[in-house]
Amino acid sequence: MSLSELIGNTRIKATLASYLRNERIPSSLIFSGCDPYHQLLFAVNFAKSIHCLKKNHDGCDHCRHCLAIDKNMFPDVQVLAPEGQFYRKSQMDELIETSSRRPLQGDKKVFILKDAQCLNDMAANSFLKTLEEPLATNVFILLAGNLNLILPTIQSRCQILKFLPLSKNEIRLELLQKGVDPEKSRLLAFFAADGLESVAEVDWQELEGKRSAMLCILDRLLRQSEVEDILLDLYDRSRYRESFLVYFREMVNLISMLLRDIMILMVDGSSTALINLDYKEKLMELAALTNMDKVFFLIRKMEYLLRDIQRNLNARVLVLEFINSYAPVTAIPGQEPFPLQG
């Protein structure tokens, strides 16, 4: 893939293209943002653009340099990652020694440091002198999920490019570009927690099972059928806090998407702008069980619950808030519609 073909962050693509076009490539850059997978794509394809034998200020994907970089076999492009929790000083010493040599095949040596926020003070200070006195043949690209964890002395010596998260549509386009089925691309884009890397980790069959299970739970909540069973299951899960929070967050997210679709169908029953388009018939059935005000209330309540997860609220409080949201009559303060178990 060439730099120009990458999806999203068009402003950064234009900036990198201008560096190449004007032959004024900074000796050190920081790519910061919440999607390290996407930042790495940009860094590797920028390196290809620097070394491409066609010299068109972009990678061609066909010359021997581009093909070698894609296979991580080009000697003048190195991708580094921390060994353990942090980069070791020995890694920095080796990097500094390698960067002092001339390129072997290209005009420049490109060093891409993944998780650059993992440069502890010792490793960063060891690296700092190399950034302060850069050789014209070196390009350092630091990928950082959290810019605040990079030493100010290093930041001050780098061009900083801040990446925006990919939109759902951009993720969908990227998945289509990778040959993923259009319907799967559309659905997977909505379940991307942290960009492309999280999508790549999604098990399609597992996701289908979770969607079906959440549709069943929503059906029972709206019908007020077997609600105590749902409550008891959530209480049982809450005994193991970490795994419960993962499950609860995913449950609330999936149910929020189903509620969004129900609201769309209430406005326009013929709409195709649904996330869960394959559940349209069932969602229309659920829409007949409630009203617009209630669905809007539930969507907002799910947003508050996701916020409350971040605030580290007690797991059982979260469960009661969730269950009470669907009660047909607003619960009286101090009273619980279902008894606490255990």
PyMOL commands that set and color helices and strands:
alter all, ss='L'
color gray80, all
select helices_A, chain A and resi 3-5+10-21+36-51+64-70+89-99+116-118+121-132+147-149+152-155+168-177+182-190+196-200+204-223+227-237+241-267+277-287+292-310+315-325
alter helices_A, ss='H'
color red, helices_A
select strands_A, chain A and resi 28-32+77-80+109-113+138-144+159-162
alter strands_A, ss='S'
color yellow, strands_A
deselect
rebuild
show_as cartoon
